[in-house]
Amino acid sequence: MQVVHTFDELAKVSHDVCLAIGVFDGVHLGHQRVIGQAREAARAAGGTAVVLTFDPHPVRVLAPTKAPPLLTSTAHKLRLIAALGVDACLVLRFDQQLANTSPTDFIDTVARSAHSLKRICVGSRFRFGHNRSGDVALIARLGPQYGYVAEEITSVTVGDEMISSTAVRQHVLHGNLDRAQAMLGRRFSVLGTVVRGDTLGRQLGYPTANINPHNEVLPANGVYAVRVHIGQAVHPGMANIGVRPTVQADASEHRLEVHLLDFTGDLYGQDLEVEFCSKLRAEQKFDSLSALRAQLARDEHAARSALSGIS
């Protein structure tokens, strides 16, 4: 997938363009439907499927104190979008100047930049432009002027609950991983960079990769069975989220640590995607390091059992 960052670069994307526009935090099933419509329209027309998204999240600019914690960093979001089979993604920097742009001017710029724009796909709740005054109805009204068709994709539900980034975020934070998975169409995962820790896990016989997550939402504190994606390889593992009460006095230091089962190698500086499969237990304080070591052995057995047969 080609990644561009300006309208000038978008103009260089060839063939008839079918465009999906949205913030797409989490790339949940609703987002996937919007993007999928643009992809299928492009395939049918022999054109190019392009996603237009924003960085940072617009609420970070419009109302910073109300900005939600991110489900996916931009780097993670791009990985997820690329997996949906689109050809290009325009990541527009969202700043006050863009926020003040009238919705009509925004669509004019999009339509004049995209090579032979044929379709714009958006969700029914998508709003854009100054004071968020633009909507799908405006996009549709402007279509004949620029020669594109507007397509509104209605919200997707799981049972009686509408899928949204807010709903996914709450399910993850409260540990409802099955519900989050149903809305995401995949297990919840975190992309992060391995940084140096205090090597205590190695001393306990369970060396861990200390992960600096790029996103801002993590499941509730506890121990989890996980699958860890390193490049194209996937490794089973177990992860601890929390404050490590047995060995750490500072309860404000929150960590994500992952032990990869049956793995040896240097991971420092690498980006790992940690996929949460099931929660094994809550985080707890032990009376001694030997008691912690014994529990880690039980956690390993539980993780292997939970991950057996998972793909």
C-alpha positions as CSV (number, residue, x, y, z in Angstrom):
1,M,0.0,0.0,0.0
2,Q,1.3,3.4,-1.0
3,V,1.2,6.0,1.8
4,V,1.1,9.7,1.0
5,H,0.6,12.8,3.2
6,T,-0.4,15.7,0.9
7,F,-3.0,16.4,-1.7
8,D,-0.2,17.0,-4.1
9,E,1.0,13.5,-3.6
10,L,-2.6,12.2,-4.0
11,A,-2.7,13.8,-7.4
12,K,0.1,11.4,-8.5
13,V,-2.0,8.4,-7.6
14,S,-3.0,7.0,-11.0
15,H,-6.2,5.6,-12.4
16,D,-9.8,6.3,-11.4
17,V,-10.0,6.8,-7.7
18,C,-12.6,5.4,-5.3
19,L,-12.1,7.0,-1.9
20,A,-13.0,6.1,1.7
21,I,-12.8,8.9,4.2
22,G,-12.8,8.7,8.0
23,V,-10.7,8.7,11.1
24,F,-10.9,4.9,11.4
25,D,-9.5,4.6,14.9
26,G,-9.5,0.9,15.6
27,V,-10.4,-0.1,12.0
28,H,-13.4,-2.0,13.4
29,L,-16.0,-3.8,11.3
30,G,-17.9,-0.6,10.5
31,H,-14.7,1.1,9.2
32,Q,-13.9,-2.1,7.3
33,R,-17.3,-1.9,5.5
34,V,-16.6,1.7,4.4
35,I,-13.1,0.9,3.2
36,G,-14.4,-2.3,1.6
37,Q,-17.0,-0.5,-0.4
38,A,-14.3,1.8,-1.9
39,R,-12.1,-1.2,-2.6
40,E,-14.8,-3.2,-4.4
41,A,-15.9,-0.2,-6.4
42,A,-12.3,0.4,-7.5
43,R,-11.9,-3.3,-8.5
44,A,-15.1,-3.2,-10.5
45,A,-14.1,-0.1,-12.4
46,G,-10.4,-1.1,-12.8
47,G,-9.5,1.9,-10.6
48,T,-7.5,2.7,-7.5
49,A,-8.9,2.2,-3.9
50,V,-7.7,5.0,-1.7
51,V,-8.3,5.7,2.0
52,L,-8.2,9.2,3.4
53,T,-7.6,9.5,7.1
54,F,-6.2,12.0,9.6
55,D,-3.4,12.4,12.1
56,P,-3.7,13.3,14.9
57,H,-7.2,12.4,15.8
58,P,-9.3,15.5,15.0
59,V,-10.6,15.8,18.6
60,R,-7.0,16.3,19.7
61,V,-7.2,19.6,17.9
62,L,-10.8,20.6,18.3
63,A,-11.2,19.7,22.0
64,P,-8.0,18.3,23.5
65,T,-9.4,17.8,27.0
66,K,-12.1,15.6,25.5
67,A,-9.9,13.6,23.2
68,P,-10.4,9.8,23.6
69,P,-7.4,7.5,24.2
70,L,-6.5,5.9,20.8
71,L,-7.3,2.3,20.0
72,T,-4.6,2.3,17.3
73,S,-1.6,4.5,16.6
74,T,-1.3,5.8,13.0
75,A,1.4,3.2,12.3
76,H,-0.8,0.4,13.6
77,K,-3.8,1.8,11.7
78,L,-1.9,1.8,8.5
79,R,-1.0,-1.8,9.0
80,L,-4.6,-2.7,9.5
81,I,-5.8,-0.7,6.5
82,A,-3.1,-2.2,4.3
83,A,-4.3,-5.7,5.2
84,L,-7.8,-4.7,3.7
85,G,-6.3,-4.7,0.2
86,V,-6.4,-1.0,-0.6
87,D,-3.9,0.6,-3.0
88,A,-3.0,3.8,-1.2
89,C,-3.7,5.8,1.9
90,L,-3.6,9.6,2.3
91,V,-2.8,10.5,5.9
92,L,-3.7,14.2,6.2
93,R,-2.2,16.2,9.1
94,F,-5.1,17.5,11.0
95,D,-4.4,21.0,12.3
96,Q,-6.4,24.2,13.0
97,Q,-6.1,25.3,9.4
98,L,-7.7,22.1,8.2
99,A,-10.3,22.3,10.9
100,N,-11.3,25.8,9.7
101,T,-11.7,24.7,6.1
102,S,-15.3,24.8,4.9
103,P,-16.7,21.4,4.0
104,T,-17.3,22.6,0.4
105,D,-13.7,23.7,0.0
106,F,-12.5,20.5,1.5
107,I,-14.4,18.4,-1.0
108,D,-13.3,20.7,-3.8
109,T,-9.7,20.1,-2.9
110,V,-10.2,16.4,-2.6
111,A,-12.0,16.2,-6.0
112,R,-9.5,18.3,-7.8
113,S,-6.5,16.4,-6.3
114,A,-7.8,12.8,-6.8
115,H,-7.2,11.6,-10.3
116,S,-10.6,11.2,-11.9
117,L,-12.5,10.7,-8.6
118,K,-15.3,8.3,-9.2
119,R,-16.7,7.5,-5.7
120,I,-16.5,8.8,-2.1
121,C,-17.5,6.3,0.6
122,V,-18.2,7.5,4.2
123,G,-20.1,6.3,7.2
124,S,-23.5,7.7,8.0
125,R,-22.1,9.6,11.1
126,F,-19.1,11.1,9.3
127,R,-18.8,14.9,9.9
128,F,-16.1,17.2,8.5
129,G,-15.2,20.8,7.8
130,H,-15.6,23.9,9.8
131,N,-17.8,23.3,12.9
132,R,-18.2,19.7,11.6
133,S,-20.9,21.1,9.3
134,G,-20.2,18.8,6.4
135,D,-22.0,15.4,6.1
136,V,-22.8,12.7,3.6
137,A,-25.7,14.7,2.2
138,L,-23.3,17.6,1.3
139,I,-20.9,15.1,-0.3
140,A,-23.8,13.7,-2.4
141,R,-25.0,17.2,-3.5
142,L,-21.6,18.1,-4.8
143,G,-21.1,14.8,-6.6
144,P,-22.6,15.8,-10.0
145,Q,-20.4,18.9,-10.1
146,Y,-17.2,16.9,-9.8
147,G,-18.3,13.7,-11.5
148,Y,-18.2,11.3,-8.5
149,V,-20.9,9.2,-6.8
150,A,-21.3,9.4,-3.0
151,E,-22.0,6.3,-1.1
152,E,-23.3,6.3,2.5
153,I,-22.5,3.2,4.6
154,T,-24.9,2.6,7.5
155,S,-23.7,1.7,11.0
156,V,-23.0,-1.9,11.8
157,T,-24.3,-3.7,14.9
158,V,-23.3,-6.7,17.0
159,G,-26.5,-8.0,18.5
160,D,-28.3,-4.9,19.7
161,E,-25.1,-2.8,20.1
162,M,-23.9,-0.4,17.5
163,I,-20.2,-0.8,16.6
164,S,-18.2,2.3,17.2
165,S,-14.6,3.2,18.4
166,T,-16.1,4.4,21.7
167,A,-17.8,1.0,22.3
168,V,-14.7,-1.0,21.4
169,R,-12.6,1.2,23.7
170,Q,-14.9,0.6,26.6
171,H,-15.0,-3.1,26.1
172,V,-11.2,-3.3,25.9
173,L,-10.8,-1.1,29.0
174,H,-13.2,-3.3,31.0
175,G,-11.7,-6.6,29.8
176,N,-14.5,-7.6,27.6
177,L,-12.2,-9.0,24.9
178,D,-14.7,-11.3,23.3
179,R,-17.1,-8.3,22.8
180,A,-14.2,-6.2,21.4
181,Q,-13.2,-9.0,19.1
182,A,-16.8,-9.2,17.8
183,M,-16.7,-5.5,16.9
184,L,-13.2,-5.5,15.5
185,G,-13.5,-8.7,13.4
186,R,-10.2,-9.7,14.9
187,R,-8.6,-10.0,18.4
188,F,-7.6,-6.7,20.0
189,S,-3.9,-6.0,19.5
190,V,-1.4,-3.4,20.4
191,L,1.6,-2.3,18.4
192,G,4.6,-1.2,20.4
193,T,8.4,-0.9,20.4
194,V,10.6,-3.1,22.7
195,V,12.6,-1.0,25.1
196,R,15.1,-1.9,27.8
197,G,13.7,-3.0,31.2
198,D,15.3,-4.1,34.4
199,T,16.0,-7.8,33.3
200,L,14.1,-9.1,36.4
201,G,12.1,-11.5,34.2
202,R,15.3,-13.1,32.9
203,Q,16.4,-13.6,36.6
204,L,13.1,-15.4,37.2
205,G,13.6,-17.6,34.2
206,Y,11.0,-15.8,32.2
207,P,12.7,-13.1,30.1
208,T,10.3,-10.4,29.0
209,A,10.1,-7.8,26.2
210,N,9.2,-4.5,27.8
211,I,6.8,-2.9,25.3
212,N,6.3,0.8,24.8
213,P,2.8,0.8,23.2
214,H,2.1,3.3,20.4
215,N,-1.6,3.4,21.3
216,E,-3.2,4.5,24.5
217,V,-5.8,1.8,25.3
218,L,-4.8,-1.4,27.1
219,P,-6.9,-4.1,28.6
220,A,-7.4,-4.2,32.3
221,N,-4.4,-5.1,34.5
222,G,-3.7,-8.8,34.6
223,V,-1.9,-11.7,32.9
224,Y,-3.0,-12.7,29.3
225,A,-2.3,-15.4,26.8
226,V,-1.1,-13.6,23.7
227,R,0.2,-14.1,20.2
228,V,3.1,-11.9,19.2
229,H,3.6,-10.8,15.6
230,I,7.3,-10.1,14.7
231,G,7.4,-9.3,11.0
232,Q,5.7,-12.2,9.3
233,A,6.2,-14.6,12.2
234,V,3.8,-15.3,15.0
235,H,4.9,-16.5,18.4
236,P,2.8,-17.7,21.4
237,G,3.4,-15.9,24.7
238,M,2.0,-14.5,27.9
239,A,1.8,-10.8,28.8
240,N,1.5,-8.9,32.1
241,I,-0.2,-5.5,32.2
242,G,0.1,-3.5,35.4
243,V,2.3,-2.2,38.1
244,R,4.2,-5.3,39.1
245,P,3.3,-5.0,42.8
246,T,5.7,-7.8,43.9
247,V,8.8,-6.0,42.7
248,Q,7.9,-2.4,42.1
249,A,7.3,0.2,44.7
250,D,6.1,2.9,42.3
251,A,2.4,2.0,41.6
252,S,2.2,4.8,39.0
253,E,4.5,3.0,36.6
254,H,2.3,1.0,34.3
255,R,3.9,-1.6,32.1
256,L,3.2,-4.0,29.3
257,E,5.6,-6.9,29.4
258,V,5.6,-10.0,27.2
259,H,7.3,-13.4,27.5
260,L,7.5,-15.3,24.3
261,L,7.3,-19.0,24.7
262,D,10.1,-21.1,23.1
263,F,11.8,-18.0,21.7
264,T,15.4,-16.8,21.9
265,G,16.7,-13.6,20.3
266,D,17.3,-9.9,20.7
267,L,14.1,-7.9,20.3
268,Y,15.3,-4.5,21.5
269,G,14.2,-1.7,19.2
270,Q,11.8,-3.9,17.2
271,D,8.1,-3.2,16.8
272,L,5.9,-6.0,18.0
273,E,2.2,-6.5,17.6
274,V,0.7,-8.1,20.7
275,E,-2.6,-9.9,20.1
276,F,-4.6,-10.5,23.3
277,C,-6.3,-14.0,23.2
278,S,-7.6,-14.5,26.7
279,K,-7.2,-13.3,30.3
280,L,-5.5,-15.8,32.6
281,R,-5.8,-14.1,35.9
282,A,-5.7,-10.7,37.7
283,E,-2.5,-9.1,38.6
284,Q,-1.5,-9.9,42.2
285,K,1.2,-9.3,44.8
286,F,3.2,-12.3,46.0
287,D,5.1,-12.7,49.2
288,S,8.4,-13.6,47.6
289,L,10.1,-13.9,44.2
290,S,10.0,-17.7,44.5
291,A,6.2,-17.6,44.9
292,L,6.1,-15.3,41.8
293,R,8.3,-17.7,39.9
294,A,6.0,-20.7,40.8
295,Q,3.0,-18.7,39.6
296,L,4.7,-17.8,36.3
297,A,5.2,-21.6,35.7
298,R,1.4,-22.1,36.2
299,D,0.7,-19.1,33.9
300,E,2.9,-20.6,31.2
301,H,1.0,-23.9,31.4
302,A,-2.3,-22.0,31.3
303,A,-1.1,-19.9,28.3
304,R,0.0,-22.9,26.4
305,S,-3.4,-24.5,27.0
306,A,-5.3,-21.4,26.0
307,L,-3.3,-20.9,22.8
308,S,-3.4,-24.5,21.6
309,G,-5.4,-24.6,18.4
310,I,-5.7,-20.8,18.1
311,S,-4.7,-19.4,14.7
